[in-house]
């Protein structure tokens, strides 16, 4: 059995959008872009015409999913604020205020543990070169986890406030 015959596995690296319609391929192209791209560049990734890509990109821009940068040529990029808003709303919808508060507390404890361990207020304040070479990989892993905990706490706290606000309004 070859890797290509695996069912349920990830798509081949060279064609990650196989089996999807044009609209989904354009969406995927925007999501994977690290910098603003032209419709032609996205069309090439999505294996469609530039005009088809422009049509879908215009739709996504109207929804706020992508940001359209005017100019010659027009460029498009994913709107990270939209995806954050979506994540916060998903958390608020799927978890109670108490569950969100408990998660904020857990993350706060984890952040405090890292602050105490490294004697710093943030991962950016830690100089990895101060550690022995045999610990560097562990320090990098800790710093990544610490940064993730900070971001997750921020998102969970926003969701908690949103959920608490919607609960208060519905009982008012």
Backbone torsions as a table, in degrees:
resi	resn	phi	psi	omega
1	UNK	NA	129.9	179.0
2	UNK	-91.0	165.2	178.6
3	UNK	-61.8	-29.6	-178.7
4	UNK	-67.7	-20.7	-176.0
5	UNK	-93.1	3.1	179.9
6	UNK	-68.2	129.8	176.9
7	UNK	-90.9	138.5	176.6
8	UNK	80.0	-2.0	179.0
9	UNK	-83.0	176.6	178.6
10	UNK	-68.3	155.1	178.3
11	UNK	-69.2	161.2	177.1
12	UNK	-57.8	145.9	-176.7
13	UNK	-60.0	-36.3	-176.1
14	UNK	-78.0	-11.1	177.7
15	UNK	-145.6	69.8	-173.9
16	UNK	-68.9	-14.2	-175.7
17	UNK	-108.5	12.9	178.5
18	UNK	-56.8	140.5	176.9
19	UNK	86.5	-3.1	179.1
20	UNK	-103.2	156.0	177.1
21	UNK	-78.1	170.7	-175.2
22	UNK	-57.3	-44.0	-179.0
23	UNK	-58.3	-43.2	179.2
24	UNK	-69.1	-37.3	179.5
25	UNK	-66.7	-39.8	177.0
26	UNK	-64.6	-44.4	177.6
27	UNK	-57.7	-47.2	178.4
28	UNK	-61.7	-38.6	178.1
29	UNK	-61.7	-41.9	178.9
30	UNK	-67.8	-43.0	-178.3
31	UNK	-62.4	-33.7	-177.6
32	UNK	-87.1	-9.0	-178.2
33	UNK	-72.8	135.4	177.9
34	UNK	-93.4	-22.3	-179.6
35	UNK	-133.2	161.6	175.7
36	UNK	-56.0	140.4	-177.2
37	UNK	-129.2	155.0	174.9
38	UNK	-78.5	162.9	176.2
39	UNK	-60.7	-36.4	179.6
40	UNK	-65.1	-40.2	178.7
41	UNK	-65.7	-42.3	178.4
42	UNK	-67.4	-39.7	178.4
43	UNK	-60.1	-39.5	179.2
44	UNK	-62.9	-44.5	177.6
45	UNK	-64.3	-38.9	-174.9
46	UNK	-86.2	-2.7	-179.5
47	UNK	54.8	55.7	177.6
48	UNK	-147.1	177.4	178.5
49	UNK	-76.0	155.8	177.7
50	UNK	-62.1	-37.0	179.6
51	UNK	-65.1	-42.0	177.1
52	UNK	-63.3	-42.9	177.7
53	UNK	-61.2	-44.4	179.5
54	UNK	-59.1	-41.5	179.5
55	UNK	-59.9	-48.3	-179.1
56	UNK	-70.0	-38.2	178.9
57	UNK	-64.3	-37.2	176.7
58	UNK	-62.4	-43.0	176.9
59	UNK	-60.9	-46.9	-179.6
60	UNK	-66.5	-33.2	177.1
61	UNK	-66.9	-40.8	177.9
62	UNK	-61.8	-34.2	178.9
63	UNK	-79.7	-13.8	-178.1
64	UNK	88.9	7.1	-179.5
65	UNK	-75.3	-35.3	176.9
66	UNK	-123.0	157.4	176.1
67	UNK	-107.1	130.0	178.9
68	UNK	-97.7	123.9	177.6
69	UNK	-104.1	111.9	-179.6
70	UNK	-65.2	153.5	179.0
71	UNK	147.2	-174.0	177.6
72	UNK	-121.7	105.2	-1.6
73	UNK	-84.9	161.9	174.0
74	UNK	-65.1	140.6	178.6
75	UNK	-123.1	154.2	-178.9
76	UNK	-128.4	145.3	173.2
77	UNK	-144.4	156.5	178.5
78	UNK	-67.1	147.1	179.9
79	UNK	-96.1	96.8	-177.5
80	UNK	-60.0	-31.2	178.0
81	UNK	-62.7	-37.5	177.4
82	UNK	-61.5	-45.4	-177.1
83	UNK	-70.0	-32.0	174.7
84	UNK	-67.3	-45.9	177.6
85	UNK	-56.2	-44.4	179.9
86	UNK	-62.5	-42.3	179.6
87	UNK	-65.0	-43.2	179.4
88	UNK	-62.3	-44.6	179.0
89	UNK	-65.0	-37.5	177.6
90	UNK	-63.5	-44.6	178.4
91	UNK	-61.9	-44.4	-178.7
92	UNK	-65.3	-33.7	-179.2
93	UNK	-75.7	-36.4	-172.8
94	UNK	-91.5	-11.9	-176.3
95	UNK	-131.1	148.8	176.3
96	UNK	-75.7	165.3	176.9
97	UNK	-58.9	-41.8	179.9
98	UNK	-63.9	-40.9	178.2
99	UNK	-64.5	-41.6	178.6
100	UNK	-64.9	-41.6	178.4
101	UNK	-64.2	-39.8	178.4
102	UNK	-62.5	-41.1	179.7
103	UNK	-67.2	-39.6	176.4
104	UNK	-60.5	-42.3	179.2
105	UNK	-64.3	-44.0	178.2
106	UNK	-59.5	-46.0	-178.8
107	UNK	-66.4	-37.7	178.1
108	UNK	-62.8	-42.0	177.1
109	UNK	-62.2	-42.6	179.4
110	UNK	-63.4	-41.4	178.8
111	UNK	-63.5	-43.7	179.2
112	UNK	-63.5	-36.9	177.2
113	UNK	-60.3	-44.9	178.6
114	UNK	-67.0	-40.1	177.8
115	UNK	-58.7	-44.6	179.8
116	UNK	-68.4	-42.4	-178.3
117	UNK	-61.0	-41.0	-174.7
118	UNK	-104.2	-2.7	179.1
119	UNK	59.0	38.7	-177.3
120	UNK	-142.2	156.8	-180.0
121	UNK	-83.3	-20.3	-177.9
122	UNK	-152.3	162.1	177.6
123	UNK	-60.7	-33.2	-178.9
124	UNK	-65.1	-22.5	-178.4
125	UNK	-84.7	-2.7	-178.6
126	UNK	-93.2	128.0	177.1
127	UNK	-95.2	106.4	-176.7
128	UNK	-62.0	-28.4	-178.4
129	UNK	-68.7	-10.7	177.3
130	UNK	-78.0	-7.5	-175.8
131	UNK	-103.4	153.0	176.3
132	UNK	-60.6	149.4	-177.8
133	UNK	-56.9	-33.5	-178.6
134	UNK	-73.6	-11.3	178.4
135	UNK	-104.4	-10.3	-172.7
136	UNK	-56.9	-44.8	-179.7
137	UNK	-61.5	-40.9	178.6
138	UNK	-66.3	-39.3	178.5
139	UNK	-63.9	-45.2	177.7
140	UNK	-60.2	-41.4	178.0
141	UNK	-62.2	-44.2	177.7
142	UNK	-61.2	-44.3	-178.4
143	UNK	-63.9	-38.4	176.5
144	UNK	-65.1	-44.3	178.7
145	UNK	-64.7	-39.7	179.0
146	UNK	-62.3	-47.4	179.2
147	UNK	-62.3	-40.4	178.2
148	UNK	-64.1	-42.2	179.1
149	UNK	-61.5	-40.2	178.6
150	UNK	-62.5	-46.3	-179.1
151	UNK	-66.7	-44.7	179.4
152	UNK	-62.7	-39.6	177.8
153	UNK	-62.1	-42.5	178.8
154	UNK	-60.6	-44.9	-179.5
155	UNK	-67.2	-43.1	179.4
156	UNK	-66.1	-36.0	177.8
157	UNK	-67.6	-41.1	175.3
158	UNK	-60.8	-43.1	179.5
159	UNK	-64.8	-40.3	179.0
160	UNK	-62.1	-45.2	178.4
161	UNK	-63.4	-42.0	177.7
162	UNK	-61.5	-47.4	-178.7
163	UNK	-64.9	-41.4	179.8
164	UNK	-65.3	-39.5	177.8
165	UNK	-65.6	-40.9	-179.8
166	UNK	-72.4	-32.6	176.7
167	UNK	-68.3	-43.4	-179.2
168	UNK	-63.6	-41.1	-179.3
169	UNK	-66.6	-37.3	-175.9
170	UNK	-74.0	-19.0	179.2
171	UNK	-101.9	1.6	-175.6
172	UNK	-85.6	NA	NA
